[in-house]
Amino acid sequence: MTKKAKNLVTKRPPYFALAGLALALAASPAAHAQATNNVVFVGGTEIMRVRVAAAGFTPEQRAAQIQERVNLLLGRGTVKPEDITVQQRGGDAVVLCKGQLLLTADKATARFNKTTPMLLAQGWAERMRRVLPSLTQPK
């Protein structure tokens, strides 16, 4: 092998090092936590992603609030589909479970989803009606 050919084999362009660093960072737990902390889970299943800030809260803070409400709800016993309702509140629509606030569909979130707050809340409520009852049934 010529000296020039040997140099080509042993020397890597600097972008390989940067790509390796990027892959390592993407696989790190901190990077994963940042990428998923706007997600709400029920029973280990992703049920929604909060993508829009509202009322002074970041998407991550909103997701944490929703997650806390869902966790409290799951600890309170059986949820029936009819326990989950939707109401208009000003320009927003809210999803309630047994009269307690679960989710708020505000104008900005509805606009992001190309719909209205009421239609968005109704969609969320339907998903909750399918998911929550099965998770709260006595075993």
Secondary structure as UniProt FT lines:
FT   HELIX           3..10
FT   HELIX           14..27
FT   HELIX           29..36
FT   TURN            37..38
FT   STRAND          39..42
FT   TURN            43..44
FT   STRAND          45..49
FT   TURN            55..56
FT   HELIX           59..74
FT   TURN            75..76
FT   HELIX           81..83
FT   STRAND          84..89
FT   TURN            90..91
FT   STRAND          92..97
FT   TURN            98..99
FT   STRAND          100..105
FT   HELIX           107..112
FT   TURN            113..114
FT   HELIX           117..136
//
